[in-house]
């Protein structure tokens, strides 16, 4: 497996850890499935991951705030959500690159 898939897996695990810390369990399970498939060299992991983006209720709709029921200090809301947004952008970009050049898996 080439470097980009390893980087993607690392980012997916990091995001899953953040989500787990705020009990965003639904997305933790999705990300774990993506990691497993990508580690196995299965392109379905990339398709599964990309299907999580866009539309109502997508992974990009996650916003950690007390109003949404998450336990987070008011002072941490911007930093945490900016980190998640940045990671989601990087993950999406990496997944698109792998999809374009499937030989990376």
N, C-alpha and C positions, 0 to 999 in steps of 0.2 A: 504494500500500500504506500502511496506517495505521501509527501509532506502535507498537502492541503487536506486530505481526508483526516489525517491525524490532528491537525489544527482544528478542523470542524468538530471532531469528536471531543476534543478538549473543551471547546467553547460550549458545546451542548451539555457536557457534564457540569461545567461551571454554572451555566444558567439553571440547570436542574437543581443544583445546590442552593442557589438563591431562591428559587421557587419553593423548594422544600422548607427553607427557613421561614417562609411566610404561609406555609400550608396550602400552596397552590398545587395540590396533589394531582389533579387531573392532568395538568401539563407536565408534571414530573414523569408520570407514566408514559405519556406520548414521547417525551424526549428520550427516556430509557429505551423504548422500542426503536427509535431512530438510531441510537448509538449501536444497539445490538445488530441491526441490519447493516449499517455502514461498516462496522467492524468485520462482519462476515463477507464484505465485498458485494453486498446485494444492493443494486441500484434502486430497489423499491424503498430503501431507507431514505434516499434523496427525494423520491416522489412523495413519500409519506410526510417528510419534513416540510417540503414546499406546500403541501396541501393544508398545512397549519396556518398559512399566511393568507390574509384577505378575507373579507366577508364578516358578517356579524358573529361574534363569539370566537374570533380567531385569536391566536396567540398574541398578536399585536394589540389586542384589546385589553390585555392584562395591565391594570394600573393599581399599584399597591398604595392604598390609602385607608385610613380608618373608616371613612364613609362607605367603602366597599367591603368592610368587615375584616380588614387585615390589621394585625397588631404591629404598628409602626409609629415611631415618634414623629411628630410634625416636622421636626428639623431634618429628618432623614428622607422624607418623601421625595423631594426633587432629586437628590443624589441617587437613590435606589432606582427610581423610575428612569432617570437618564442613563444609568448603567444598563438597565434592562433593554431600553430602546437601542442603545449603541450595540449591545451584544446581538440583538435580533437582526439589526442591519448587517452586521458582519457575518452572522450565520447564514442569512439569506444570500448574501453575495458569494460566500464560499460554496454554498449548495448549488447555486446557478452555475458557477465555474465548473464544478464537478459534473453537473448534468451535461454541460456543453462538451466536456472532454471526459467521456465515460471511462476511458482507459486509466484514469487516475485511481479508480477503485480497483 
